[in-house]
Amino acid sequence: MRTATFETTGSITYPEDVAFCFNPLDIAVQTTNSTTVKVESGGTSFTDTRLPLGGNVEIDISMYVRLMFKVDGKSLVASKDVSVTVSTLADTFSFTFTAIWGAINIGEVFNAARTVTWFKNYPFTFSLYIAEGARIRTRYDNNKYTVRTLSSGIQHINPLNYFNPSSFGVIRIDDVEESSSTFEYTFDNTFRPVGDGVIINRLVVDDSDCGIYLRWIDRHGFYQYYLFTVGDKVTDSSAEGEKMNEVYDDSKYSYFGVSRYQGKSISRVVKACATLVSADTIDMLMTILSSPLVDMYADGMWIPVNISSGSFTRSMEHLQDFEISIEIPDIKSQML
């Protein structure tokens, strides 16, 4: 949290430069006056007025920040630049921060250097956070680095716009002057720099073209992609609607107690598996279990799907399998 002087003798505590909208975004003001907080981003604004209690005003603006995101599954969710103005009769204080659609837990590292599989035959983006003023350099195979200009905040970039590698690509973030590209969440609800400010991301090319290709947003606001091996397909049929009793006549006898249901519904579950993947890849794949936005690529388009509820045991082995069950949209049969 950041702290500044407010109303000459009081103080105000407010969120850091980078904040997650599903974590508390607390503002605490020392004042005896009624306090108005205005939260703005992209033409949307919310205003909240609070009365002091015991010489303090506290407000959590995370709910307002969440409402500023457009999350419909059709477009990639980017970060938001949020402006906040805190005002009383005696003073006014303004600040800005970058809001991310996600949450972070104690001990987690945000925007850490990582190696990602780039499935080149499918749509793909690479998510990364870029601090203000950071220098971005890219290279592929054994070529030299090229300096790139990208906006700050979370960016979802298409690697094909930068290079066309045969085996790998590298995205490097150099932030020597201000080591703020990587953050670690600590117990006092603050972010602190980790490392020397240099982040080297590696994209390993995979030319596979068969399987179940999924996309999802993780808890840090990054999009993840993976091509799973197709497993068993389970089809479940169930009766639907009212049970209709009929009198059946076979021209010789009449029979009572003959009945049928009005309709049937079909649900399908497809198992998908990633076999013998590394510990880092397992950690990445496990983020799909907590994501509400999972899409499957089929026939040139992204289709919303659900991952069946369940549990996954993360072993200490370096290589292990990861399996999920994908719920395909139900099939509606005829209804009498």
C-alpha positions in Angstrom: 0.0 0.0 0.0 1.1 3.6 -0.6 0.7 6.4 2.0 0.6 10.2 1.6 -0.3 13.2 3.7 -4.0 14.3 3.6 -5.6 17.4 5.1 -2.2 18.6 6.4 -2.1 16.6 9.6 -3.8 13.4 8.4 -2.8 10.6 6.1 -4.3 8.5 3.2 -3.4 4.9 2.4 -4.2 3.7 -1.1 -3.5 0.8 -3.6 -0.1 0.2 -5.3 0.7 1.0 -8.9 -0.4 -2.5 -9.9 -3.5 -4.1 -8.3 -5.8 -7.0 -8.8 -9.5 -6.4 -8.9 -10.4 -9.5 -6.9 -8.0 -8.6 -4.1 -9.2 -5.9 -1.6 -8.4 -2.4 -2.9 -8.6 -0.5 0.3 -8.5 3.3 0.8 -8.1 4.5 4.4 -8.3 8.3 5.1 -7.7 10.0 8.4 -10.3 12.7 8.5 -13.3 14.0 10.4 -15.1 15.2 7.2 -17.4 13.4 4.9 -15.3 11.8 2.2 -16.2 11.3 -1.5 -14.3 8.7 -3.6 -14.6 8.9 -7.4 -13.3 5.9 -9.5 -12.9 6.4 -13.2 -11.7 4.3 -16.2 -12.4 4.4 -19.9 -15.4 6.7 -19.6 -17.0 4.8 -16.8 -17.1 6.3 -13.3 -18.5 5.5 -9.8 -18.9 7.8 -6.8 -19.1 6.7 -3.2 -19.5 9.0 -0.2 -18.7 7.9 3.3 -19.0 9.5 6.8 -16.1 9.2 9.2 -16.1 6.9 12.2 -13.6 7.6 14.9 -11.7 10.0 12.7 -11.3 7.5 9.9 -13.0 6.7 6.6 -12.3 3.3 4.9 -13.6 2.0 1.6 -12.8 -1.0 -0.6 -13.1 0.1 -4.3 -12.5 -3.4 -5.8 -16.2 -3.9 -6.6 -16.3 -0.7 -8.7 -13.1 -1.7 -10.5 -14.5 -5.1 -11.4 -17.5 -3.5 -13.0 -15.2 -1.6 -15.4 -14.0 -4.7 -17.1 -15.9 -6.1 -20.1 -15.7 -9.9 -19.8 -17.8 -11.6 -22.4 -15.5 -14.3 -23.7 -15.4 -12.8 -27.2 -12.4 -10.5 -26.7 -9.2 -10.8 -24.6 -9.4 -9.1 -21.3 -6.7 -6.4 -21.0 -5.7 -4.4 -17.9 -7.3 -1.1 -17.1 -5.8 2.3 -16.2 -7.9 3.5 -13.2 -8.0 7.1 -11.8 -9.2 7.7 -8.3 -10.0 11.1 -6.6 -10.5 11.3 -2.9 -12.0 14.6 -1.7 -13.3 16.3 1.4 -14.2 19.9 2.2 -10.6 20.4 3.3 -8.5 18.5 0.7 -8.4 16.6 -2.5 -6.1 13.7 -3.4 -5.8 11.9 -6.8 -3.9 8.8 -7.8 -3.8 6.2 -10.6 -3.0 2.5 -10.8 -3.2 -0.4 -13.3 -6.0 -2.8 -12.5 -5.7 -6.4 -13.5 -8.6 -8.9 -13.9 -7.5 -11.5 -11.4 -6.2 -12.1 -7.9 -2.9 -13.0 -6.3 -2.1 -15.0 -3.3 0.6 -14.7 -0.6 3.9 -16.0 -2.0 2.9 -15.9 -5.6 5.1 -14.2 -8.2 3.4 -12.1 -10.9 4.9 -11.8 -14.4 7.8 -14.1 -13.7 10.0 -15.2 -16.5 8.7 -18.4 -18.1 8.9 -20.9 -20.9 5.7 -21.4 -22.9 4.8 -23.8 -25.7 3.7 -22.0 -28.8 1.3 -24.2 -30.8 2.1 -22.6 -34.1 -0.8 -24.2 -36.1 -3.4 -22.6 -33.8 -4.3 -19.1 -32.7 -2.0 -18.0 -29.9 -1.1 -14.9 -27.9 1.5 -14.4 -25.2 0.5 -12.3 -22.1 3.0 -10.2 -20.2 3.0 -7.2 -18.0 5.1 -4.2 -19.2 6.0 -1.5 -16.7 6.0 2.2 -17.8 9.3 2.9 -19.6 10.4 -0.7 -19.8 12.3 -1.7 -23.0 11.1 -4.8 -24.9 13.4 -6.8 -27.1 12.6 -9.9 -29.2 14.6 -12.4 -31.2 14.0 -15.8 -32.7 16.3 -18.8 -33.4 19.8 -17.4 -33.5 19.0 -13.9 -34.7 19.9 -10.7 -33.0 17.5 -8.8 -30.6 15.1 -6.2 -32.1 13.8 -3.4 -29.9 10.0 -3.1 -29.8 7.6 -0.4 -28.6 4.7 -1.6 -26.6 2.3 0.1 -24.3 2.5 -0.4 -20.5 0.1 -2.7 -18.6 -0.9 -6.3 -19.5 -0.4 -7.0 -23.2 -1.6 -10.0 -25.2 0.7 -10.1 -28.2 0.6 -12.3 -31.3 4.2 -13.6 -31.7 3.7 -13.8 -35.5 3.7 -10.0 -35.5 7.3 -10.1 -34.2 9.0 -13.1 -35.6 8.6 -16.4 -37.5 10.8 -18.8 -35.7 11.5 -22.4 -36.7 12.3 -23.6 -33.2 12.0 -20.8 -30.6 11.5 -17.2 -29.9 12.5 -14.9 -27.0 10.8 -11.9 -25.5 13.0 -9.9 -23.1 11.9 -7.1 -20.8 14.7 -4.8 -19.7 13.7 -2.6 -16.8 17.0 -1.7 -15.2 16.2 1.8 -14.0 13.1 0.9 -12.2 12.8 -2.8 -11.2 9.0 -3.0 -11.3 8.2 -5.5 -14.0 8.0 -8.5 -11.6 6.2 -8.4 -8.3 5.9 -10.7 -5.3 2.9 -10.5 -3.1 3.9 -10.2 0.6 2.1 -10.4 3.9 1.5 -6.6 4.2 -0.5 -6.4 1.0 2.2 -4.7 -1.0 4.2 -5.5 -4.1 8.0 -5.4 -4.1 10.4 -5.9 -6.9 12.0 -9.3 -7.4 15.3 -9.9 -9.2 17.3 -7.4 -11.3 14.4 -6.2 -13.4 15.3 -8.3 -16.4 12.7 -10.9 -17.6 13.5 -13.4 -20.3 10.5 -15.3 -21.7 11.1 -18.2 -24.0 8.5 -19.5 -26.6 9.2 -23.1 -27.8 7.5 -23.9 -31.1 5.3 -27.0 -31.4 4.0 -28.0 -34.9 1.3 -30.4 -33.6 -2.0 -30.1 -35.4 -4.2 -32.7 -33.7 -6.0 -32.6 -30.3 -8.2 -30.5 -28.2 -6.9 -26.9 -28.2 -8.1 -24.8 -25.1 -7.6 -21.2 -24.1 -8.3 -19.7 -20.7 -7.5 -16.7 -18.5 -5.6 -17.4 -15.3 -5.8 -15.7 -11.9 -3.1 -13.2 -12.9 -4.9 -11.9 -16.0 -2.7 -13.9 -18.4 -4.1 -16.1 -21.2 -2.9 -19.6 -21.4 -3.1 -22.1 -24.3 -2.5 -25.8 -24.6 -3.1 -28.6 -27.1 -4.4 -31.6 -25.2 -4.5 -35.2 -26.3 -8.1 -36.5 -26.9 -9.2 -39.1 -24.4 -12.4 -41.1 -23.8 -15.7 -39.6 -24.8 -18.6 -40.2 -22.4 -22.2 -39.6 -23.6 -25.0 -39.5 -21.0 -28.7 -39.7 -22.0 -31.4 -38.7 -19.6 -35.2 -38.5 -19.8 -36.7 -35.0 -19.8 -40.2 -33.6 -19.3 -43.3 -35.3 -18.0 -44.0 -38.9 -18.1 -47.0 -39.6 -20.4 -49.2 -42.6 -19.7 -50.9 -44.2 -22.7 -53.3 -46.9 -23.5 -51.7 -49.2 -26.0 -53.9 -51.2 -28.4 -52.4 -53.9 -30.7 -55.8 -54.6 -32.4 -56.2 -57.7 -30.2 -55.8 -56.5 -26.7 -55.5 -53.2 -24.9 -52.7 -52.6 -22.4 -52.5 -50.2 -19.4 -49.4 -48.8 -17.8 -47.6 -48.1 -21.0 -45.7 -44.8 -20.8 -43.0 -42.7 -22.3 -41.3 -39.4 -21.4 -41.8 -36.2 -23.4 -38.2 -35.8 -24.4 -34.6 -36.7 -24.0 -31.4 -34.7 -23.4 -27.9 -35.7 -24.3 -24.8 -34.5 -22.4 -21.2 -35.2 -23.5 -18.0 -35.2 -21.7 -14.6 -35.4 -23.4 -11.5 -36.3 -21.5 -8.4 -34.3 -22.4 -4.9 -35.2 -21.2 -1.4 -33.7 -21.2 1.1 -36.6 -20.9 4.4 -36.5 -19.1 4.7 -32.7 -18.8 7.2 -30.8 -16.6 6.5 -29.5 -13.2 6.3 -25.9 -14.5 3.8 -26.9 -17.2 1.7 -28.7 -14.6 1.6 -25.5 -12.5 0.4 -23.6 -15.6 -2.2 -26.2 -16.6 -3.6 -26.2 -13.0 -4.7 -22.6 -13.5 -7.5 -23.9 -15.8 -9.2 -25.4 -12.8 -9.9 -22.0 -11.3 -10.7 -20.2 -14.6 -14.3 -19.3 -15.4 -13.5 -18.5 -19.0 -12.4 -21.6 -20.9 -12.8 -21.8 -24.7 -12.2 -24.6 -27.1 -11.0 -23.9 -30.6 -13.1 -25.7 -33.3 -13.9 -25.0 -36.9 -12.0 -21.7 -36.8 -13.8 -20.2 -33.8 -13.6 -20.2 -30.0 -16.5 -22.1 -28.3 -17.2 -21.6 -24.5 -16.9 -24.9 -22.6 -16.9 -25.9 -18.9 -14.3 -28.0 -17.1 -16.0 -30.7 -14.9 -15.6 -30.2 -11.1 -13.1 -32.4 -9.5 -9.7 -32.5 -7.9 -6.1 -33.0 -9.2 -3.3 -34.3 -7.0 0.0 -32.4 -7.7 2.8 -35.0 -7.1 6.4 -34.1 -6.6 7.5 -36.0 -9.7 9.1 -33.9 -12.4 7.1 -35.5 -15.2 3.5 -36.5 -14.7 0.1 -36.6 -16.5 -2.6 -33.9 -16.3 -6.2 -34.9 -17.1 -9.4 -32.9 -17.3 -13.0 -33.5 -18.4 -14.5 -31.0 -20.8 -18.3 -30.6 -20.8 -19.5 -30.2 -24.3 -22.8 -28.2 -24.7 -25.9 -30.4 -24.2 -27.8 -31.7 -27.2 -31.5 -31.1 -27.1 -33.5 -34.0 -28.6 -37.1 -33.9 -29.8 -39.8 -32.9 -27.3 -43.3 -34.4 -27.7 
